[in-house]
Each structure stands twice: as structure tokens, then as C-alpha cells.
Amino acid sequence: MDYRLHDISQLAQILEAEACGRPFDRALGHRLASTLAEYQPEIGNSMRQIAERMGERR
């Protein structure tokens, strides 16, 4: 199994910033979540939901 710990860590930082109302890179969050959904099928559903949310314009 391909563990993408760096991607997971980056996405966690983005999600924390989002939750705290700090600025974050929405495009990077979308890309990371999409990549994780593809390479980590056991968390794919959650990552697709995050990717969808990050892909929305706000």
C-alpha cells in the first residue's frame, strides 16, 4: 500500500486552517484530497467529499 504521509499531513494542515477560519490554499486541498482518494481507497469516500468541498468556489 502506498502511504502518502506527506500529502495527508499537508491536507490536515489545510483542514485545520479551514476550521479555524485562517486563509488556506483551496486548490492545493482539492488536489491533495483527489490524489489521496485515488491512491488510498480505504479513505476514498472521505477524500472525495473533501475534494468536492475544496473544489467549490466560496
PyMOL Python script that loads the backbone (N, CA, C, O; Angstrom):
from pymol import cmd

cmd.read_pdbstr("""\
ATOM      1  N   MET A   1       0.845  -1.182   0.000  1.00  0.00           N
ATOM      2  CA  MET A   1       0.000   0.000   0.000  1.00  0.00           C
ATOM      3  C   MET A   1       0.887   1.242   0.000  1.00  0.00           C
ATOM      4  O   MET A   1       1.909   1.295   0.685  1.00  0.00           O
ATOM      5  N   ASP A   2       0.485   2.212  -0.764  1.00  0.00           N
ATOM      6  CA  ASP A   2       1.253   3.448  -0.906  1.00  0.00           C
ATOM      7  C   ASP A   2       0.758   4.477   0.110  1.00  0.00           C
ATOM      8  O   ASP A   2      -0.258   5.133  -0.116  1.00  0.00           O
ATOM      9  N   TYR A   3       1.462   4.617   1.210  1.00  0.00           N
ATOM     10  CA  TYR A   3       1.074   5.619   2.197  1.00  0.00           C
ATOM     11  C   TYR A   3       1.672   6.958   1.798  1.00  0.00           C
ATOM     12  O   TYR A   3       2.884   7.077   1.623  1.00  0.00           O
ATOM     13  N   ARG A   4       0.848   7.932   1.660  1.00  0.00           N
ATOM     14  CA  ARG A   4       1.265   9.265   1.229  1.00  0.00           C
ATOM     15  C   ARG A   4       1.199  10.200   2.438  1.00  0.00           C
ATOM     16  O   ARG A   4       0.383  11.120   2.495  1.00  0.00           O
ATOM     17  N   LEU A   5       2.083   9.934   3.400  1.00  0.00           N
ATOM     18  CA  LEU A   5       2.033  10.655   4.678  1.00  0.00           C
ATOM     19  C   LEU A   5       2.229  12.155   4.513  1.00  0.00           C
ATOM     20  O   LEU A   5       1.602  12.941   5.223  1.00  0.00           O
ATOM     21  N   HIS A   6       3.086  12.558   3.592  1.00  0.00           N
ATOM     22  CA  HIS A   6       3.299  13.986   3.377  1.00  0.00           C
ATOM     23  C   HIS A   6       2.009  14.644   2.887  1.00  0.00           C
ATOM     24  O   HIS A   6       1.643  15.722   3.356  1.00  0.00           O
ATOM     25  N   ASP A   7       1.324  13.997   1.946  1.00  0.00           N
ATOM     26  CA  ASP A   7       0.061  14.542   1.431  1.00  0.00           C
ATOM     27  C   ASP A   7      -0.989  14.607   2.532  1.00  0.00           C
ATOM     28  O   ASP A   7      -1.723  15.589   2.640  1.00  0.00           O
ATOM     29  N   ILE A   8      -1.057  13.559   3.347  1.00  0.00           N
ATOM     30  CA  ILE A   8      -2.026  13.528   4.449  1.00  0.00           C
ATOM     31  C   ILE A   8      -1.729  14.650   5.442  1.00  0.00           C
ATOM     32  O   ILE A   8      -2.648  15.319   5.915  1.00  0.00           O
ATOM     33  N   SER A   9      -0.462  14.855   5.756  1.00  0.00           N
ATOM     34  CA  SER A   9      -0.072  15.919   6.685  1.00  0.00           C
ATOM     35  C   SER A   9      -0.422  17.298   6.123  1.00  0.00           C
ATOM     36  O   SER A   9      -0.953  18.150   6.835  1.00  0.00           O
ATOM     37  N   GLN A  10      -0.124  17.506   4.850  1.00  0.00           N
ATOM     38  CA  GLN A  10      -0.452  18.800   4.224  1.00  0.00           C
ATOM     39  C   GLN A  10      -1.952  19.041   4.241  1.00  0.00           C
ATOM     40  O   GLN A  10      -2.406  20.138   4.568  1.00  0.00           O
ATOM     41  N   LEU A  11      -2.728  18.010   3.887  1.00  0.00           N
ATOM     42  CA  LEU A  11      -4.178  18.164   3.870  1.00  0.00           C
ATOM     43  C   LEU A  11      -4.709  18.438   5.274  1.00  0.00           C
ATOM     44  O   LEU A  11      -5.625  19.243   5.439  1.00  0.00           O
ATOM     45  N   ALA A  12      -4.149  17.783   6.282  1.00  0.00           N
ATOM     46  CA  ALA A  12      -4.569  18.029   7.661  1.00  0.00           C
ATOM     47  C   ALA A  12      -4.337  19.488   8.049  1.00  0.00           C
ATOM     48  O   ALA A  12      -5.175  20.090   8.719  1.00  0.00           O
ATOM     49  N   GLN A  13      -3.216  20.055   7.637  1.00  0.00           N
ATOM     50  CA  GLN A  13      -2.930  21.466   7.926  1.00  0.00           C
ATOM     51  C   GLN A  13      -3.940  22.376   7.233  1.00  0.00           C
ATOM     52  O   GLN A  13      -4.389  23.366   7.811  1.00  0.00           O
ATOM     53  N   ILE A  14      -4.293  22.041   6.004  1.00  0.00           N
ATOM     54  CA  ILE A  14      -5.272  22.838   5.261  1.00  0.00           C
ATOM     55  C   ILE A  14      -6.638  22.756   5.933  1.00  0.00           C
ATOM     56  O   ILE A  14      -7.324  23.768   6.079  1.00  0.00           O
ATOM     57  N   LEU A  15      -7.031  21.555   6.340  1.00  0.00           N
ATOM     58  CA  LEU A  15      -8.326  21.388   7.003  1.00  0.00           C
ATOM     59  C   LEU A  15      -8.370  22.116   8.347  1.00  0.00           C
ATOM     60  O   LEU A  15      -9.400  22.674   8.725  1.00  0.00           O
ATOM     61  N   GLU A  16      -7.252  22.104   9.058  1.00  0.00           N
ATOM     62  CA  GLU A  16      -7.188  22.836  10.328  1.00  0.00           C
ATOM     63  C   GLU A  16      -7.336  24.334  10.087  1.00  0.00           C
ATOM     64  O   GLU A  16      -8.066  25.015  10.807  1.00  0.00           O
ATOM     65  N   ALA A  17      -6.646  24.839   9.082  1.00  0.00           N
ATOM     66  CA  ALA A  17      -6.756  26.268   8.758  1.00  0.00           C
ATOM     67  C   ALA A  17      -8.194  26.616   8.373  1.00  0.00           C
ATOM     68  O   ALA A  17      -8.722  27.645   8.794  1.00  0.00           O
ATOM     69  N   GLU A  18      -8.818  25.760   7.580  1.00  0.00           N
ATOM     70  CA  GLU A  18     -10.209  25.993   7.183  1.00  0.00           C
ATOM     71  C   GLU A  18     -11.110  26.043   8.409  1.00  0.00           C
ATOM     72  O   GLU A  18     -11.945  26.939   8.536  1.00  0.00           O
ATOM     73  N   ALA A  19     -10.941  25.080   9.309  1.00  0.00           N
ATOM     74  CA  ALA A  19     -11.776  25.005  10.508  1.00  0.00           C
ATOM     75  C   ALA A  19     -11.590  26.210  11.428  1.00  0.00           C
ATOM     76  O   ALA A  19     -12.523  26.630  12.112  1.00  0.00           O
ATOM     77  N   CYS A  20     -10.379  26.760  11.438  1.00  0.00           N
ATOM     78  CA  CYS A  20     -10.070  27.901  12.313  1.00  0.00           C
ATOM     79  C   CYS A  20     -10.318  29.247  11.645  1.00  0.00           C
ATOM     80  O   CYS A  20     -10.129  30.295  12.262  1.00  0.00           O
ATOM     81  N   GLY A  21     -10.741  29.216  10.386  1.00  0.00           N
ATOM     82  CA  GLY A  21     -11.023  30.461   9.687  1.00  0.00           C
ATOM     83  C   GLY A  21      -9.788  31.170   9.172  1.00  0.00           C
ATOM     84  O   GLY A  21      -9.852  32.347   8.818  1.00  0.00           O
ATOM     85  N   ARG A  22      -8.663  30.473   9.123  1.00  0.00           N
ATOM     86  CA  ARG A  22      -7.439  31.067   8.592  1.00  0.00           C
ATOM     87  C   ARG A  22      -7.393  30.876   7.074  1.00  0.00           C
ATOM     88  O   ARG A  22      -8.054  29.981   6.548  1.00  0.00           O
ATOM     89  N   PRO A  23      -6.642  31.683   6.381  1.00  0.00           N
ATOM     90  CA  PRO A  23      -6.504  31.507   4.927  1.00  0.00           C
ATOM     91  C   PRO A  23      -5.837  30.166   4.614  1.00  0.00           C
ATOM     92  O   PRO A  23      -4.979  29.702   5.365  1.00  0.00           O
ATOM     93  N   PHE A  24      -6.232  29.558   3.517  1.00  0.00           N
ATOM     94  CA  PHE A  24      -5.641  28.291   3.085  1.00  0.00           C
ATOM     95  C   PHE A  24      -5.748  28.179   1.577  1.00  0.00           C
ATOM     96  O   PHE A  24      -6.523  28.890   0.937  1.00  0.00           O
ATOM     97  N   ASP A  25      -4.972  27.290   1.030  1.00  0.00           N
ATOM     98  CA  ASP A  25      -4.908  27.082  -0.412  1.00  0.00           C
ATOM     99  C   ASP A  25      -5.959  26.047  -0.817  1.00  0.00           C
ATOM    100  O   ASP A  25      -5.730  24.842  -0.718  1.00  0.00           O
ATOM    101  N   ARG A  26      -7.094  26.527  -1.267  1.00  0.00           N
ATOM    102  CA  ARG A  26      -8.216  25.663  -1.635  1.00  0.00           C
ATOM    103  C   ARG A  26      -7.854  24.734  -2.791  1.00  0.00           C
ATOM    104  O   ARG A  26      -8.232  23.562  -2.784  1.00  0.00           O
ATOM    105  N   ALA A  27      -7.127  25.244  -3.784  1.00  0.00           N
ATOM    106  CA  ALA A  27      -6.746  24.421  -4.944  1.00  0.00           C
ATOM    107  C   ALA A  27      -5.825  23.278  -4.518  1.00  0.00           C
ATOM    108  O   ALA A  27      -5.969  22.153  -4.998  1.00  0.00           O
ATOM    109  N   LEU A  28      -4.883  23.561  -3.624  1.00  0.00           N
ATOM    110  CA  LEU A  28      -3.987  22.517  -3.130  1.00  0.00           C
ATOM    111  C   LEU A  28      -4.776  21.485  -2.333  1.00  0.00           C
ATOM    112  O   LEU A  28      -4.523  20.287  -2.460  1.00  0.00           O
ATOM    113  N   GLY A  29      -5.719  21.925  -1.521  1.00  0.00           N
ATOM    114  CA  GLY A  29      -6.559  21.000  -0.768  1.00  0.00           C
ATOM    115  C   GLY A  29      -7.345  20.083  -1.695  1.00  0.00           C
ATOM    116  O   GLY A  29      -7.462  18.884  -1.445  1.00  0.00           O
ATOM    117  N   HIS A  30      -7.877  20.654  -2.757  1.00  0.00           N
ATOM    118  CA  HIS A  30      -8.617  19.857  -3.741  1.00  0.00           C
ATOM    119  C   HIS A  30      -7.704  18.823  -4.387  1.00  0.00           C
ATOM    120  O   HIS A  30      -8.070  17.655  -4.519  1.00  0.00           O
ATOM    121  N   ARG A  31      -6.523  19.255  -4.785  1.00  0.00           N
ATOM    122  CA  ARG A  31      -5.575  18.340  -5.450  1.00  0.00           C
ATOM    123  C   ARG A  31      -5.133  17.219  -4.511  1.00  0.00           C
ATOM    124  O   ARG A  31      -5.098  16.054  -4.906  1.00  0.00           O
ATOM    125  N   LEU A  32      -4.799  17.567  -3.285  1.00  0.00           N
ATOM    126  CA  LEU A  32      -4.359  16.555  -2.320  1.00  0.00           C
ATOM    127  C   LEU A  32      -5.467  15.546  -2.026  1.00  0.00           C
ATOM    128  O   LEU A  32      -5.229  14.338  -2.037  1.00  0.00           O
ATOM    129  N   ALA A  33      -6.666  16.037  -1.767  1.00  0.00           N
ATOM    130  CA  ALA A  33      -7.776  15.134  -1.458  1.00  0.00           C
ATOM    131  C   ALA A  33      -8.095  14.230  -2.643  1.00  0.00           C
ATOM    132  O   ALA A  33      -8.384  13.048  -2.459  1.00  0.00           O
ATOM    133  N   SER A  34      -8.047  14.771  -3.847  1.00  0.00           N
ATOM    134  CA  SER A  34      -8.300  13.965  -5.047  1.00  0.00           C
ATOM    135  C   SER A  34      -7.248  12.879  -5.211  1.00  0.00           C
ATOM    136  O   SER A  34      -7.568  11.733  -5.527  1.00  0.00           O
ATOM    137  N   THR A  35      -5.993  13.247  -4.995  1.00  0.00           N
ATOM    138  CA  THR A  35      -4.900  12.283  -5.107  1.00  0.00           C
ATOM    139  C   THR A  35      -5.025  11.200  -4.049  1.00  0.00           C
ATOM    140  O   THR A  35      -4.845  10.018  -4.343  1.00  0.00           O
ATOM    141  N   LEU A  36      -5.331  11.597  -2.820  1.00  0.00           N
ATOM    142  CA  LEU A  36      -5.485  10.616  -1.747  1.00  0.00           C
ATOM    143  C   LEU A  36      -6.670   9.683  -2.010  1.00  0.00           C
ATOM    144  O   LEU A  36      -6.598   8.494  -1.700  1.00  0.00           O
ATOM    145  N   ALA A  37      -7.746  10.207  -2.571  1.00  0.00           N
ATOM    146  CA  ALA A  37      -8.896   9.360  -2.897  1.00  0.00           C
ATOM    147  C   ALA A  37      -8.505   8.282  -3.897  1.00  0.00           C
ATOM    148  O   ALA A  37      -8.986   7.151  -3.827  1.00  0.00           O
ATOM    149  N   GLU A  38      -7.642   8.639  -4.813  1.00  0.00           N
ATOM    150  CA  GLU A  38      -7.205   7.691  -5.842  1.00  0.00           C
ATOM    151  C   GLU A  38      -6.256   6.636  -5.280  1.00  0.00           C
ATOM    152  O   GLU A  38      -6.399   5.448  -5.571  1.00  0.00           O
ATOM    153  N   TYR A  39      -5.293   7.069  -4.479  1.00  0.00           N
ATOM    154  CA  TYR A  39      -4.242   6.166  -4.014  1.00  0.00           C
ATOM    155  C   TYR A  39      -4.528   5.479  -2.686  1.00  0.00           C
ATOM    156  O   TYR A  39      -3.853   4.509  -2.342  1.00  0.00           O
ATOM    157  N   GLN A  40      -5.498   5.954  -1.944  1.00  0.00           N
ATOM    158  CA  GLN A  40      -5.844   5.364  -0.646  1.00  0.00           C
ATOM    159  C   GLN A  40      -7.336   5.007  -0.648  1.00  0.00           C
ATOM    160  O   GLN A  40      -8.136   5.732  -0.057  1.00  0.00           O
ATOM    161  N   PRO A  41      -7.723   3.910  -1.298  1.00  0.00           N
ATOM    162  CA  PRO A  41      -9.142   3.589  -1.430  1.00  0.00           C
ATOM    163  C   PRO A  41      -9.879   3.422  -0.103  1.00  0.00           C
ATOM    164  O   PRO A  41     -11.092   3.620  -0.044  1.00  0.00           O
ATOM    165  N   GLU A  42      -9.165   3.061   0.958  1.00  0.00           N
ATOM    166  CA  GLU A  42      -9.829   2.877   2.250  1.00  0.00           C
ATOM    167  C   GLU A  42     -10.343   4.199   2.833  1.00  0.00           C
ATOM    168  O   GLU A  42     -11.213   4.186   3.703  1.00  0.00           O
ATOM    169  N   ILE A  43      -9.828   5.315   2.377  1.00  0.00           N
ATOM    170  CA  ILE A  43     -10.335   6.625   2.817  1.00  0.00           C
ATOM    171  C   ILE A  43     -10.894   7.410   1.636  1.00  0.00           C
ATOM    172  O   ILE A  43     -11.110   8.619   1.727  1.00  0.00           O
ATOM    173  N   GLY A  44     -11.124   6.714   0.532  1.00  0.00           N
ATOM    174  CA  GLY A  44     -11.551   7.362  -0.712  1.00  0.00           C
ATOM    175  C   GLY A  44     -12.825   8.172  -0.596  1.00  0.00           C
ATOM    176  O   GLY A  44     -12.893   9.290  -1.106  1.00  0.00           O
ATOM    177  N   ASN A  45     -13.842   7.627   0.069  1.00  0.00           N
ATOM    178  CA  ASN A  45     -15.112   8.356   0.169  1.00  0.00           C
ATOM    179  C   ASN A  45     -14.942   9.686   0.888  1.00  0.00           C
ATOM    180  O   ASN A  45     -15.455  10.711   0.439  1.00  0.00           O
ATOM    181  N   SER A  46     -14.228   9.667   1.994  1.00  0.00           N
ATOM    182  CA  SER A  46     -13.993  10.905   2.750  1.00  0.00           C
ATOM    183  C   SER A  46     -13.190  11.906   1.921  1.00  0.00           C
ATOM    184  O   SER A  46     -13.496  13.098   1.900  1.00  0.00           O
ATOM    185  N   MET A  47     -12.171  11.409   1.244  1.00  0.00           N
ATOM    186  CA  MET A  47     -11.322  12.304   0.449  1.00  0.00           C
ATOM    187  C   MET A  47     -12.098  12.900  -0.725  1.00  0.00           C
ATOM    188  O   MET A  47     -11.881  14.059  -1.081  1.00  0.00           O
ATOM    189  N   ARG A  48     -13.000  12.123  -1.331  1.00  0.00           N
ATOM    190  CA  ARG A  48     -13.817  12.670  -2.428  1.00  0.00           C
ATOM    191  C   ARG A  48     -14.750  13.769  -1.915  1.00  0.00           C
ATOM    192  O   ARG A  48     -14.985  14.756  -2.613  1.00  0.00           O
ATOM    193  N   GLN A  49     -15.279  13.607  -0.704  1.00  0.00           N
ATOM    194  CA  GLN A  49     -16.129  14.654  -0.126  1.00  0.00           C
ATOM    195  C   GLN A  49     -15.322  15.927   0.119  1.00  0.00           C
ATOM    196  O   GLN A  49     -15.792  17.030  -0.162  1.00  0.00           O
ATOM    197  N   ILE A  50     -14.119  15.771   0.638  1.00  0.00           N
ATOM    198  CA  ILE A  50     -13.254  16.937   0.880  1.00  0.00           C
ATOM    199  C   ILE A  50     -12.888  17.585  -0.444  1.00  0.00           C
ATOM    200  O   ILE A  50     -12.937  18.809  -0.568  1.00  0.00           O
ATOM    201  N   ALA A  51     -12.520  16.780  -1.437  1.00  0.00           N
ATOM    202  CA  ALA A  51     -12.146  17.318  -2.749  1.00  0.00           C
ATOM    203  C   ALA A  51     -13.308  18.100  -3.349  1.00  0.00           C
ATOM    204  O   ALA A  51     -13.111  19.172  -3.921  1.00  0.00           O
ATOM    205  N   GLU A  52     -14.510  17.565  -3.217  1.00  0.00           N
ATOM    206  CA  GLU A  52     -15.687  18.256  -3.746  1.00  0.00           C
ATOM    207  C   GLU A  52     -15.871  19.610  -3.060  1.00  0.00           C
ATOM    208  O   GLU A  52     -16.118  20.622  -3.716  1.00  0.00           O
ATOM    209  N   ARG A  53     -15.746  19.614  -1.731  1.00  0.00           N
ATOM    210  CA  ARG A  53     -15.907  20.864  -0.980  1.00  0.00           C
ATOM    211  C   ARG A  53     -14.816  21.870  -1.338  1.00  0.00           C
ATOM    212  O   ARG A  53     -15.092  23.059  -1.498  1.00  0.00           O
ATOM    213  N   MET A  54     -13.579  21.393  -1.463  1.00  0.00           N
ATOM    214  CA  MET A  54     -12.464  22.284  -1.788  1.00  0.00           C
ATOM    215  C   MET A  54     -12.570  22.806  -3.217  1.00  0.00           C
ATOM    216  O   MET A  54     -12.052  23.880  -3.526  1.00  0.00           O
ATOM    217  N   GLY A  55     -13.230  22.062  -4.078  1.00  0.00           N
ATOM    218  CA  GLY A  55     -13.381  22.483  -5.460  1.00  0.00           C
ATOM    219  C   GLY A  55     -14.451  23.539  -5.656  1.00  0.00           C
ATOM    220  O   GLY A  55     -14.499  24.189  -6.700  1.00  0.00           O
ATOM    221  N   GLU A  56     -15.314  23.720  -4.657  1.00  0.00           N
ATOM    222  CA  GLU A  56     -16.366  24.726  -4.740  1.00  0.00           C
ATOM    223  C   GLU A  56     -15.774  26.114  -4.570  1.00  0.00           C
ATOM    224  O   GLU A  56     -14.847  26.325  -3.788  1.00  0.00           O
ATOM    225  N   ARG A  57     -16.325  27.044  -5.311  1.00  0.00           N
ATOM    226  CA  ARG A  57     -15.908  28.455  -5.168  1.00  0.00           C
ATOM    227  C   ARG A  57     -16.666  29.074  -4.016  1.00  0.00           C
ATOM    228  O   ARG A  57     -17.887  28.943  -3.929  1.00  0.00           O
ATOM    229  N   ARG A  58     -15.952  29.750  -3.128  1.00  0.00           N
ATOM    230  CA  ARG A  58     -16.609  30.416  -2.000  1.00  0.00           C
ATOM    231  C   ARG A  58     -16.235  31.863  -1.977  1.00  0.00           C
ATOM    232  O   ARG A  58     -16.685  32.603  -1.102  1.00  0.00           O
TER     233      ARG A  58
END
""", "prot")
cmd.dss("prot")
cmd.show_as("cartoon", "prot")
cmd.util.cbc("prot")
cmd.orient("prot")
